[in-house]
Amino acid sequence: MSYELSKLSSTLDATDLQLLAALQADASISNIALADTLRISAATCLRRTKRLLQEGWIEKQVAILSSDKLGQLIGHSVTALIEVSLDKQGEELLQAFETRAVQEAAVQQCWRVSPGPDFMLVVQVADMPAYLAFTQRLLTQDANVRNVKAFFSMKRAKFGTQITLPTT
């Protein structure tokens, strides 16, 4: 998928887009190496990166851990993709469920979706007893939860975080 540069906010120029693309690929790159890659000064690179952070173009910089390695070490071995449909979809009720879901440590992602279920959750827990405890806390005790459909990951074929950016 590609986008036209002219359709983006005028606050982003080609250098900003190159900077965002480089940081998406590897946020651990040093400012000097990043500046060299973009052929700009280190001071300019740092100033632009800080501006992109302050303006919210970059939400946060994180390390993505290996769930397979950690699963072997500490037991995070169950990943569930869960569809949740609520009985009533008033904005206050949707927001109430969303607030509770995002407060759960096991919830890695929470999406409000349409059509179909109201929410899609990506949940990571140690084992099935932990999954049962999670469902009882979040799903069973909420009288507004009408339907839950869970899918359990057998294998993760792809995981990514990069957003396709326009090229100049």
Secondary structure by P-SEA (a helix, b strand, c coil): cccccccccccccaaaaaaaaaaaacccccaaaaaaaacccaaaaaaaaaaaaaaccccbbbbbccaaaaaaccccccccbbbbbbccccaaaaaaaaaaaaaccccccccccccccccccccccccaaaaaaaaaacccccccccbbbbbbbccccccccccccccc
